[in-house]
Amino acid sequence: MASLRHNFIVSAIVRKMRKSGYDITFLEGRWQDVGTHKYNLPPKIISHRPDIIGENKFGFCIGEAKTKNDIFSERTFEQFKDYTTALNLAGNNKLIIGVPLSAKEDLQQLLYKLGIKDNPRIEVLYIPTEVLPNEEEI
């Protein structure tokens, strides 16, 4: 079950996607936090299901929220490999990764290790740790 912090980050990514011109088409999380429409679960991208998928006439946007404890997991490593592979299907696809600001250095290390640190199609949304909910599990 997702933590309140994870859900908060998902909501922030949804807002960023919408401001960037994407319509949310799939969402795994609390749809009540982002609107009145219940979304279908995202399809798997290669082997992993992202938190959010948005689309517009130019391509798609994958959204993935991570808490500080998720950054160095093998699952996160594999997810980011799969998602960046999917970005290469067309030049206009995008990945938005949302993390607490306290995890910035950890995420930068992971992106460097994956060879995608400076990929222009990957945007990182840093959430100030002070605004994240204190409760860890719902």
FENCOR-V826116 format. One line per field, one symbol per residue. phi: phi as a letter, one per 40 degrees, with the letter a starting at -180 (. if undefined). Layout:
phi->???
This chain:
phi->.ccccccccdcccdccccccgcccbaabiccccbibbcccccccbgbbcccabbbaccibbcbbcbcdccdcccccdcdccccccccccacbcabbbbacdcbdccccccccccgbdbcccbbbbcbddcccccccbc
